[in-house]
C-alpha cells in the first residue's frame, strides 16, 4: 500500500460556496457545519455558502471557514491509511486534528481566535506581503536583510522552488520588492492581505494565541505532523504547542516540508479542503509525485 500524506490548505484557498454541496448531500457534513455555527455563535455556514466575498475574506472568518471545510471532508474520508500530515499555516490546525492531537471543537475555537488576533494585529501594525518569483531562498533572505534598514521585512513563505512570499512593514516590503527586481526576479508583486502574516508585526497575535494554547488540551500526535516552523516531523504535544505559537511570526517552510515528506516515504499527497493551491506547490516541488485534491462532494465519488 502506498504511503499517503494528507495536506491541508491555508488562507487564500477560500471561495464563496465552499462546502455547500457537502452540506446538501451528506447528513454528517450538515451536522458538522451546524455544530460549528453553534460553537462559535455565528452563522459561519452562511458565510461559507453565500459570502459575501468581503465577509468571507476577513481573516477572522476565512480561517475557521477553511478549517471547517477541511474538517467536513476529513470526517467523510477518514484518516485510517494516512501515514503523515502537514498544513499550510492555518492548515496546520487541520493537520493536527487529522493526527489526533487536537479535537475539532478546540481546533475551531483556536482558528477563530487566531483569525481575530491576526486581523487585529494587522489593523494595529499596518503591514503587507509580496510574492517574489524567480530567486532562490538565500538571495531573498539577503534582500530582506538589506531592505530591513528601511523597515521590517522577512521571508514569510517558502512555497515551492522559486516562489517565496515576503512580509513586513509597507516600506520594508516595497524596498525588498525593488531590490528583488534589480536582482532579476521575474515577479515582485504585492499581495492583497489584511496584515503582515508570519512576520514580527504579528507578535501581539502570538502572545494572545499562546495564552489560548496553554489552556487547550493537546495530545501527542498519532502520526508525524510536518510543522511549518522547522519542516520536520513532530508528534510531542509539548513541541506542537511551541510550534503553533512560533508559527505566527516565523516563515512557513512548505517546500522543505514537502521534500522531507517525500524523502520519508510519502508516495501520494491528497489536499483536503478548498481549492488547488497546495497541489500546484507539491507538483513544482516534486515533479513525479502522485497528488490529487478533495474539495467537492463529486471528488469523494472519484475515490
C-alpha positions as CSV (number, residue, x, y, z in Angstrom):
1,X,0.0,0.0,0.0
2,X,1.3,3.4,-0.9
3,X,2.2,5.8,1.9
4,X,-0.4,8.5,1.9
5,X,0.1,12.1,3.1
6,X,-2.8,14.5,3.8
7,X,-2.1,18.2,3.3
8,X,-4.4,21.0,4.4
9,X,-4.8,24.4,2.8
10,X,-4.5,27.8,4.4
11,X,-5.7,31.3,3.9
12,X,-6.2,32.3,0.2
13,X,-7.9,29.0,-0.7
14,X,-11.4,30.1,0.3
15,X,-14.3,30.8,-2.2
16,X,-17.9,31.7,-1.8
17,X,-20.0,28.5,-2.0
18,X,-17.3,26.3,-0.3
19,X,-18.8,23.2,1.4
20,X,-22.4,23.9,0.3
21,X,-22.6,20.7,-1.8
22,X,-21.2,18.7,1.2
23,X,-23.9,20.2,3.4
24,X,-26.7,19.4,1.0
25,X,-25.6,15.9,0.1
26,X,-24.4,14.4,3.3
27,X,-26.0,14.4,6.8
28,X,-22.8,14.1,8.7
29,X,-21.3,17.1,6.8
30,X,-24.5,19.0,7.5
31,X,-24.2,18.2,11.2
32,X,-20.5,19.4,11.4
33,X,-21.4,22.7,9.8
34,X,-24.3,23.2,12.2
35,X,-22.1,22.3,15.2
36,X,-19.5,24.9,14.1
37,X,-22.2,27.6,14.0
38,X,-23.3,26.6,17.5
39,X,-19.8,26.5,18.9
40,X,-18.8,29.9,17.5
41,X,-22.2,31.5,17.9
42,X,-22.1,32.9,14.4
43,X,-23.5,31.9,11.0
44,X,-20.2,30.5,9.7
45,X,-22.0,28.1,7.3
46,X,-23.9,31.1,5.7
47,X,-20.6,32.9,5.2
48,X,-19.1,29.8,3.6
49,X,-22.1,29.2,1.3
50,X,-23.3,32.7,0.5
51,X,-20.5,35.1,1.4
52,X,-20.5,38.0,0.5
53,X,-16.9,37.6,-0.5
54,X,-15.8,40.7,1.5
55,X,-17.1,39.0,4.7
56,X,-15.5,35.6,3.8
57,X,-12.2,37.4,3.1
58,X,-12.0,38.8,6.6
59,X,-9.2,36.8,8.3
60,X,-11.4,36.1,11.4
61,X,-13.9,34.4,9.1
62,X,-11.6,33.0,6.5
63,X,-9.6,30.8,8.9
64,X,-12.5,29.0,10.6
65,X,-14.2,28.7,7.2
66,X,-11.3,26.8,5.6
67,X,-10.7,24.7,8.7
68,X,-14.4,23.8,8.8
69,X,-14.5,22.8,5.1
70,X,-11.4,20.6,5.6
71,X,-12.9,19.0,8.7
72,X,-16.2,18.2,6.9
73,X,-14.2,16.4,4.2
74,X,-11.9,14.7,6.7
75,X,-15.0,13.3,8.5
76,X,-16.2,11.8,5.2
77,X,-12.9,10.3,4.0
78,X,-11.3,9.4,7.4
79,X,-7.6,9.2,8.0
80,X,-7.1,5.5,8.5
81,X,-4.4,4.8,6.0
82,X,-2.7,8.2,6.3
83,X,1.0,8.0,7.4
84,X,1.9,11.7,7.7
85,X,0.2,15.1,7.5
86,X,1.1,18.8,7.1
87,X,-0.9,22.0,6.7
88,X,0.0,25.4,5.2
89,X,-0.1,28.0,8.1
90,X,-3.7,27.8,9.3
91,X,-3.9,24.3,7.7
92,X,-1.5,23.0,10.4
93,X,-4.5,23.1,12.8
94,X,-6.5,20.8,10.4
95,X,-3.5,18.5,10.1
96,X,-3.3,18.3,13.9
97,X,-7.0,17.2,14.1
98,X,-6.3,14.6,11.4
99,X,-3.3,13.4,13.5
100,X,-5.5,13.1,16.7
101,X,-3.6,15.8,18.6
102,X,-6.5,18.3,19.0
103,X,-10.2,17.9,18.8
104,X,-12.4,19.5,16.1
105,X,-14.1,21.7,18.7
106,X,-10.8,23.0,20.2
107,X,-9.3,23.5,16.7
108,X,-12.3,25.5,15.6
109,X,-12.1,27.8,18.6
110,X,-8.3,28.3,18.2
111,X,-8.5,29.1,14.5
112,X,-11.4,31.6,15.0
113,X,-9.3,33.3,17.8
114,X,-6.2,33.1,15.7
115,X,-8.0,34.9,12.8
116,X,-9.4,37.6,15.2
117,X,-5.9,38.2,16.7
118,X,-4.2,38.3,13.3
119,X,-6.8,40.7,11.9
120,X,-6.5,42.9,14.9
121,X,-2.6,42.8,14.7
122,X,-2.9,43.8,11.0
123,X,-5.1,46.8,11.9
124,X,-2.7,47.9,14.7
125,X,0.5,47.3,12.9
126,X,-0.1,48.1,9.2
127,X,2.0,45.8,7.0
128,X,1.9,44.0,3.7
129,X,3.2,40.9,1.9
130,X,4.6,40.3,-1.6
131,X,5.3,37.3,-3.8
132,X,8.8,37.1,-5.2
133,X,9.2,34.7,-8.2
134,X,12.5,33.6,-9.8
135,X,15.0,34.0,-7.0
136,X,16.5,31.3,-4.6
137,X,15.8,31.5,-0.8
138,X,19.3,32.7,0.1
139,X,19.0,35.6,-2.4
140,X,15.6,36.7,-1.0
141,X,16.8,36.4,2.6
142,X,19.8,38.6,1.7
143,X,17.5,41.1,0.0
144,X,15.3,41.2,3.1
145,X,18.3,41.8,5.4
146,X,19.4,44.7,3.1
147,X,15.8,46.2,3.0
148,X,15.5,45.9,6.8
149,X,17.3,49.3,7.0
150,X,14.1,50.8,5.5
151,X,11.6,48.8,7.6
152,X,10.7,45.3,9.0
153,X,10.7,42.6,6.3
154,X,11.5,38.9,6.2
155,X,10.7,35.7,4.3
156,X,7.2,34.5,5.2
157,X,6.5,31.5,3.0
158,X,9.0,29.3,1.1
159,X,6.2,27.8,-1.0
160,X,7.9,26.0,-3.9
161,X,11.2,26.3,-5.9
162,X,11.4,29.9,-7.0
163,X,8.3,31.1,-5.2
164,X,8.8,33.0,-2.0
165,X,6.5,35.3,-0.1
166,X,7.9,38.2,2.0
167,X,6.2,40.0,4.8
168,X,6.7,43.1,7.0
169,X,6.1,46.8,7.1
170,X,4.9,48.6,3.9
171,X,8.2,50.4,3.4
172,X,10.3,47.4,4.2
173,X,8.4,45.1,1.8
174,X,8.3,47.7,-1.0
175,X,12.1,48.2,-0.7
176,X,12.7,44.5,-0.9
177,X,10.5,44.3,-4.0
178,X,12.6,47.0,-5.6
179,X,15.8,45.2,-4.7
180,X,14.3,41.8,-6.0
181,X,13.6,43.4,-9.4
182,X,17.2,44.7,-9.5
183,X,18.5,41.2,-8.7
184,X,16.5,39.7,-11.6
185,X,13.2,38.5,-10.0
186,X,10.7,37.5,-12.7
187,X,7.8,38.8,-10.5
188,X,7.8,41.0,-7.4
189,X,4.1,41.5,-6.7
190,X,2.4,43.0,-3.6
191,X,-0.4,40.8,-2.3
192,X,-3.9,41.9,-1.1
193,X,-3.7,40.9,2.6
194,X,-5.0,42.3,5.8
195,X,-1.7,42.1,7.6
196,X,2.0,41.2,7.6
197,X,1.4,37.5,8.4
198,X,4.4,35.4,9.5
199,X,6.5,38.5,10.5
200,X,7.3,40.2,13.8
201,X,4.3,42.5,13.2
202,X,2.2,39.5,14.4
203,X,3.8,39.5,17.8
204,X,0.7,40.7,19.6
205,X,-1.4,38.0,18.0
206,X,1.3,35.4,19.0
207,X,1.0,36.5,22.7
208,X,-2.8,36.2,22.7
209,X,-2.6,32.8,20.9
210,X,0.0,31.5,23.4
211,X,-2.5,32.1,26.3
212,X,-5.2,30.1,24.5
213,X,-2.8,27.3,23.6
214,X,-1.7,26.9,27.2
215,X,-5.4,26.3,28.1
216,X,-6.1,23.9,25.3
217,X,-5.7,20.1,25.7
218,X,-3.1,19.0,23.1
219,X,-2.3,15.3,22.9
220,X,0.7,13.6,21.3
221,X,0.0,13.2,17.6
222,X,-0.7,9.6,16.4
223,X,1.2,10.2,13.2
224,X,4.0,12.6,12.2
225,X,3.0,16.2,11.6
226,X,5.5,18.2,9.5
227,X,5.5,21.5,11.1
228,X,5.8,24.9,9.2
229,X,8.4,26.3,11.5
230,X,11.1,23.6,11.1
231,X,9.7,21.5,8.2
232,X,10.5,18.5,10.4
233,X,8.1,15.8,11.7
234,X,6.9,16.2,15.3
235,X,4.5,14.2,17.5
236,X,5.1,15.5,21.0
237,X,2.3,17.7,22.5
238,X,5.0,20.0,24.1
239,X,6.6,20.6,20.7
240,X,3.2,21.0,19.0
241,X,2.2,23.8,21.4
242,X,5.6,25.5,20.9
243,X,5.5,25.3,17.1
244,X,1.9,26.7,16.9
245,X,2.9,29.8,18.9
246,X,6.1,30.3,17.0
247,X,4.4,29.8,13.6
248,X,2.7,33.3,13.6
249,X,6.0,35.2,13.5
250,X,8.1,32.6,11.6
251,X,8.3,31.6,8.0
252,X,6.3,28.7,6.6
253,X,8.9,26.2,5.3
254,X,6.5,24.5,2.9
255,X,8.8,23.5,0.1
256,X,11.1,21.9,2.6
257,X,8.2,20.1,4.4
258,X,7.1,18.5,1.1
259,X,10.7,17.5,0.2
260,X,11.1,15.9,3.7
261,X,7.8,14.0,3.4
262,X,8.8,12.6,0.1
263,X,12.2,11.7,1.5
264,X,10.5,9.9,4.4
265,X,8.4,7.8,2.0
266,X,5.3,9.8,1.0
267,X,4.1,8.4,-2.3
268,X,0.7,10.1,-2.6
269,X,-0.4,13.6,-1.5
270,X,-4.1,14.4,-1.0
271,X,-5.1,18.0,-0.5
272,X,-8.1,18.1,1.8
273,X,-10.0,21.3,1.6
274,X,-11.0,24.2,-0.7
275,X,-9.0,25.0,-3.8
276,X,-5.9,23.5,-5.5
277,X,-3.1,25.8,-4.3
278,X,-1.2,23.1,-2.5
279,X,-1.4,20.6,-5.3
280,X,0.4,23.1,-7.5
281,X,3.1,23.7,-4.9
282,X,3.7,19.9,-4.4
283,X,4.0,19.4,-8.2
284,X,6.5,22.2,-8.5
285,X,8.5,20.8,-5.6
286,X,8.4,17.1,-6.5
287,X,7.5,16.7,-10.2
288,X,6.9,12.9,-10.3
289,X,4.8,12.6,-7.1
290,X,1.1,11.4,-7.2
291,X,-1.0,14.4,-6.0
292,X,-4.8,15.0,-6.0
293,X,-7.3,17.0,-4.1
294,X,-10.7,16.6,-2.4
295,X,-12.8,19.7,-2.3
296,X,-16.3,19.0,-3.5
297,X,-18.7,16.1,-3.0
298,X,-18.0,14.8,-6.5
299,X,-14.4,14.4,-5.6
300,X,-15.4,11.8,-2.9
301,X,-17.2,9.7,-5.5
302,X,-14.0,9.5,-7.6
303,X,-12.2,7.9,-4.7
